[in-house]
Amino acid sequence: METVRTDVLIVGAGPTGLTLACSLARAGVRFHLIDKITERSPYSRALVVQLRSLEIFNQLGIADGLIPLGNEAGNAKIFVKRKLRVELPIFDVAYKGCRFDKALFIEQGRTEHSLEECLFGLGGKAHLGHELLGFEETADGVAARCRGDEEYAVECRYIAGCDGAHSVVRHGKGIAFEGSAYAQDFILGDLDIDWNQPRDSFMAFQDRAGFMALFPMRDRSRLIAARGRYREDAPDPTLDDFREIFKRLVPYEAELSNPVWLARFHLHHRIAARFRSGRAMLAGDAAHIHSPVGGQGMNTGIQDA
């Protein structure tokens, strides 16, 4: 069986794992980066890049190329019972010495592509279709078993779990993932909104019966809405579901069309009991998950890395 010898085995090649790999490559630290996915998702998923993450991307040399691919927004508008109650420069929080002053709304796939290009330029790569089967600590490091086209061994000094909420690394160390699920059923839609509102603000709309958040991307918008209590047998959302909620909560005329992604999901808020155990470390969703409102999830992972 082939053996790969390296300093750090990084499990998970999303934004967290890619940022860690780029950072290690710049520091001259050897790594082996794997992810069990065989291809990147075409859907937007996490889409807010906060100012601190832009600073990190600037250090990696990718911020200037990434910004034109997304939509910059600095404001948050909060509507209650169809009336604008609060408008805040919530994303416009630049401090002295920071060259960025707005959050970037951009599809996660574009962010990952930029990070992969950076990694390639540093002489590294992500091994997609490679899965962590198991690992154990040894006297001077970690011995792991992985599988790509065939099974192989990895001998390393440390293992980094950047492998999401169902982290194999976290489970392998028996680290508790403490917290619970939100009671609500949430739906999301990436679609076109034809209306006369500018694309410079995150918007939230609510009343006693519901909630909807709007994230303005460059080419379309992301809507996230609460739809009653969570049920396993609840149907997947339709465009008409979003039209109905939008009409009830939003005080502006608009036409919703051309959905490229409609999905339902169950949100949890959880945190690992430890972020490090021996030679294993956790980052990103493997270490903590929470509501997407505020757009911090991917950013906390990037900053963990």
C-alpha positions as CSV (number, residue, x, y, z in Angstrom):
1,M,0.0,0.0,0.0
2,E,1.3,3.4,-0.9
3,T,2.3,5.8,1.9
4,V,2.1,9.6,1.7
5,R,4.4,11.3,4.2
6,T,3.7,14.9,5.0
7,D,3.3,17.4,7.9
8,V,-0.4,18.1,7.9
9,L,-3.3,16.0,6.5
10,I,-6.1,18.4,5.8
11,V,-9.5,16.7,5.5
12,G,-12.0,18.8,3.6
13,A,-11.3,21.1,0.6
14,G,-14.0,23.7,1.0
15,P,-13.1,27.4,1.8
16,T,-11.7,26.4,5.2
17,G,-9.5,23.6,4.0
18,L,-8.3,25.5,1.0
19,T,-7.5,28.6,3.0
20,L,-5.5,26.4,5.4
21,A,-3.7,24.7,2.5
22,C,-2.8,28.1,0.9
23,S,-1.5,29.4,4.3
24,L,0.6,26.4,4.9
25,A,2.0,26.4,1.4
26,R,3.1,30.1,1.8
27,A,4.8,29.1,5.1
28,G,6.6,26.2,3.5
29,V,4.7,23.5,5.5
30,R,4.0,20.3,3.7
31,F,0.4,19.1,3.5
32,H,-1.9,16.6,1.8
33,L,-5.4,18.0,1.1
34,I,-8.3,15.6,0.5
35,D,-12.1,15.8,0.0
36,K,-14.5,13.0,-0.7
37,I,-16.5,15.1,-3.2
38,T,-15.6,14.3,-6.8
39,E,-16.6,17.7,-8.2
40,R,-17.6,21.2,-6.9
41,S,-21.2,22.0,-6.3
42,P,-22.8,24.3,-8.8
43,Y,-24.9,26.0,-6.1
44,S,-24.1,29.2,-4.3
45,R,-24.2,27.9,-0.7
46,A,-22.2,30.3,1.6
47,L,-22.1,33.7,-0.1
48,V,-21.0,36.5,2.2
49,V,-17.3,37.3,2.4
50,Q,-16.8,39.6,5.3
51,L,-14.1,42.3,5.6
52,R,-11.6,40.2,7.7
53,S,-11.9,37.4,5.2
54,L,-11.2,39.9,2.4
55,E,-8.1,40.9,4.3
56,I,-7.0,37.3,4.4
57,F,-7.7,36.9,0.7
58,N,-5.7,40.0,0.1
59,Q,-2.7,38.4,1.9
60,L,-3.1,35.4,-0.4
61,G,-3.3,37.7,-3.4
62,I,-6.8,36.8,-4.6
63,A,-9.0,39.6,-3.2
64,D,-8.6,42.0,-6.2
65,G,-9.6,39.3,-8.6
66,L,-12.5,38.0,-6.6
67,I,-14.3,41.4,-5.9
68,P,-15.4,42.1,-9.5
69,L,-17.0,38.6,-9.6
70,G,-19.4,39.5,-6.8
71,N,-21.6,42.3,-5.5
72,E,-20.4,44.6,-2.7
73,A,-23.0,45.7,-0.1
74,G,-22.6,47.8,3.0
75,N,-26.1,48.2,4.4
76,A,-28.7,46.2,6.3
77,K,-32.4,47.1,6.1
78,I,-34.8,45.6,8.6
79,F,-38.5,45.6,7.8
80,V,-41.2,44.8,10.4
81,K,-44.8,44.4,9.3
82,R,-43.9,45.7,5.8
83,K,-42.4,49.0,7.1
84,L,-38.7,49.9,7.1
85,R,-37.7,50.2,10.8
86,V,-33.9,50.2,10.8
87,E,-31.2,50.9,8.2
88,L,-27.6,50.3,9.4
89,P,-24.2,50.2,7.7
90,I,-23.8,46.8,9.3
91,F,-21.3,45.5,6.8
92,D,-19.6,48.9,6.4
93,V,-17.4,48.5,9.5
94,A,-13.9,49.2,8.1
95,Y,-11.4,50.2,10.7
96,K,-8.2,52.3,10.3
97,G,-5.8,50.4,8.1
98,C,-8.4,48.2,6.4
99,R,-8.7,48.9,2.6
100,F,-12.1,47.2,2.4
101,D,-15.3,48.8,3.4
102,K,-18.1,46.5,2.2
103,A,-19.0,42.8,2.4
104,L,-18.8,40.8,-0.8
105,F,-21.8,38.7,-1.8
106,I,-20.5,36.0,-4.1
107,E,-21.2,32.3,-4.8
108,Q,-19.1,29.9,-2.8
109,G,-18.0,28.2,-6.0
110,R,-16.3,31.4,-7.2
111,T,-14.5,31.7,-3.8
112,E,-13.4,28.1,-3.9
113,H,-12.2,28.5,-7.5
114,S,-10.1,31.5,-6.6
115,L,-8.6,29.7,-3.6
116,E,-7.8,26.6,-5.8
117,E,-6.1,28.8,-8.4
118,C,-4.0,30.4,-5.5
119,L,-3.1,26.9,-4.2
120,F,-2.1,25.7,-7.7
121,G,0.1,28.8,-8.0
122,L,1.8,27.8,-4.7
123,G,2.5,24.3,-6.0
124,G,-0.3,22.6,-4.2
125,K,-3.6,20.8,-5.2
126,A,-6.8,19.4,-3.7
127,H,-7.2,15.7,-4.1
128,L,-11.0,15.4,-4.8
129,G,-12.6,12.0,-4.6
130,H,-10.2,11.0,-1.7
131,E,-11.8,10.0,1.6
132,L,-10.5,9.6,5.1
133,L,-11.3,6.1,6.3
134,G,-9.7,6.4,9.8
135,F,-6.7,7.5,11.8
136,E,-4.9,7.0,15.0
137,E,-2.2,8.9,16.9
138,T,1.3,7.4,17.1
139,A,4.3,8.3,19.3
140,D,5.4,11.1,17.0
141,G,2.4,11.9,14.7
142,V,-0.7,10.5,13.1
143,A,-1.2,7.4,10.9
144,A,-4.3,7.7,8.6
145,R,-5.9,5.5,6.1
146,C,-7.4,7.2,3.0
147,R,-9.0,6.0,-0.2
148,G,-8.8,7.5,-3.7
149,D,-8.8,5.2,-6.6
150,E,-7.4,2.7,-4.1
151,E,-6.6,2.7,-0.4
152,Y,-3.4,4.4,0.8
153,A,-1.7,5.4,4.0
154,V,-0.8,8.9,5.2
155,E,1.9,9.5,7.9
156,C,1.8,13.1,9.2
157,R,2.5,15.2,12.2
158,Y,-1.0,16.7,12.5
159,I,-4.5,16.1,11.1
160,A,-6.9,19.1,10.5
161,G,-10.6,18.4,10.3
162,C,-12.1,20.9,7.9
163,D,-14.7,18.4,6.9
164,G,-18.0,20.0,7.9
165,A,-20.7,19.4,10.4
166,H,-20.5,15.6,10.1
167,S,-16.7,15.7,10.5
168,V,-15.0,12.3,10.4
169,V,-12.0,13.8,12.3
170,R,-14.2,15.1,15.1
171,H,-16.0,11.7,15.3
172,G,-12.7,9.9,15.2
173,K,-11.5,11.8,18.3
174,G,-14.9,11.3,20.1
175,I,-15.4,15.1,20.5
176,A,-18.9,16.1,21.5
177,F,-20.8,18.5,19.2
178,E,-22.9,20.3,21.7
179,G,-26.1,22.2,20.9
180,S,-29.4,21.6,19.3
181,A,-31.6,22.2,16.2
182,Y,-33.8,25.2,15.5
183,A,-37.5,24.4,15.6
184,Q,-38.3,26.0,12.3
185,D,-38.3,24.6,8.8
186,F,-36.1,26.9,6.5
187,I,-36.2,27.2,2.8
188,L,-33.8,28.9,0.4
189,G,-34.0,30.0,-3.2
190,D,-31.4,31.5,-5.6
191,L,-33.5,33.4,-8.2
192,D,-34.1,36.6,-10.1
193,I,-36.0,39.5,-8.6
194,D,-37.3,42.1,-10.9
195,W,-37.9,45.3,-8.9
196,N,-36.7,48.9,-8.5
197,Q,-34.6,48.4,-5.3
198,P,-30.8,48.9,-5.4
199,R,-28.6,45.9,-4.8
200,D,-26.5,47.5,-2.1
201,S,-28.2,46.1,1.0
202,F,-28.9,42.9,2.9
203,M,-32.7,43.0,3.7
204,A,-34.7,41.2,6.4
205,F,-38.5,41.1,6.5
206,Q,-40.6,39.8,9.4
207,D,-43.9,39.8,11.0
208,R,-45.5,37.6,13.7
209,A,-46.1,34.8,11.2
210,G,-42.8,34.6,9.4
211,F,-39.3,35.8,8.4
212,M,-37.4,36.3,5.1
213,A,-33.8,37.4,4.4
214,L,-32.5,38.7,1.1
215,F,-28.8,38.5,0.1
216,P,-28.0,40.4,-3.2
217,M,-25.5,38.6,-5.4
218,R,-24.2,40.0,-8.6
219,D,-26.4,38.1,-11.0
220,R,-29.4,37.1,-8.8
221,S,-30.5,37.1,-5.2
222,R,-30.7,34.6,-2.4
223,L,-33.8,34.3,-0.3
224,I,-34.0,32.4,3.0
225,A,-37.4,32.1,4.7
226,A,-38.8,30.3,7.8
227,R,-41.8,28.1,6.9
228,G,-43.4,26.9,10.1
229,R,-42.1,24.1,12.3
230,Y,-39.7,21.6,10.9
231,R,-41.2,18.3,9.7
232,E,-39.3,15.4,8.1
233,D,-42.1,14.9,5.6
234,A,-42.5,18.6,4.6
235,P,-42.4,19.1,0.8
236,D,-39.5,20.8,-1.0
237,P,-40.2,24.5,-1.7
238,T,-41.5,25.8,-5.0
239,L,-41.2,29.2,-6.6
240,D,-44.8,29.9,-5.6
241,D,-43.9,29.3,-2.0
242,F,-41.4,32.2,-2.2
243,R,-43.8,34.4,-4.1
244,E,-46.4,33.9,-1.4
245,I,-44.0,34.7,1.5
246,F,-42.5,37.6,-0.4
247,K,-45.9,39.2,-1.2
248,R,-46.9,38.9,2.5
249,L,-43.7,40.4,4.0
250,V,-42.2,42.7,1.4
251,P,-43.7,46.2,0.8
252,Y,-42.5,46.5,-2.8
253,E,-43.9,45.1,-6.0
254,A,-41.6,42.5,-7.6
255,E,-41.5,39.6,-9.9
256,L,-39.7,36.4,-8.8
257,S,-38.5,34.1,-11.6
258,N,-35.8,31.8,-13.0
259,P,-34.9,29.8,-9.8
260,V,-31.6,28.0,-10.2
261,W,-31.7,26.4,-6.7
262,L,-34.6,25.8,-4.4
263,A,-34.0,23.7,-1.2
264,R,-35.2,23.2,2.4
265,F,-32.9,22.7,5.3
266,H,-32.8,22.2,9.0
267,L,-30.6,24.6,11.0
268,H,-28.5,23.7,14.0
269,H,-26.5,25.7,16.5
270,R,-23.6,23.5,17.8
271,I,-20.0,23.8,19.0
272,A,-17.4,21.2,19.5
273,A,-16.4,20.6,23.1
274,R,-12.7,21.0,22.1
275,F,-11.1,22.5,18.9
276,R,-8.0,20.4,19.5
277,S,-7.4,17.0,20.9
278,G,-3.8,15.7,20.7
279,R,-2.6,16.1,17.2
280,A,-6.1,16.6,15.7
281,M,-7.5,20.1,15.1
282,L,-10.9,21.2,14.0
283,A,-11.9,24.3,11.9
284,G,-15.0,25.7,10.2
285,D,-18.3,23.7,10.4
286,A,-16.4,20.8,11.9
287,A,-16.0,23.0,15.0
288,H,-19.1,25.2,15.0
289,I,-22.3,25.7,13.1
290,H,-25.1,28.3,13.5
291,S,-27.8,30.3,11.6
292,P,-26.7,31.8,8.3
293,V,-28.3,35.1,9.3
294,G,-25.5,37.6,9.6
295,G,-23.4,35.8,7.0
296,Q,-20.6,34.7,9.3
297,G,-20.4,30.9,8.9
298,M,-17.9,30.5,6.1
299,N,-15.9,33.5,7.4
300,T,-15.4,31.9,10.8
301,G,-13.9,28.9,9.1
302,I,-11.6,31.0,6.9
303,Q,-10.4,32.8,10.1
304,D,-10.0,29.5,12.0
305,A,-7.7,28.3,9.2
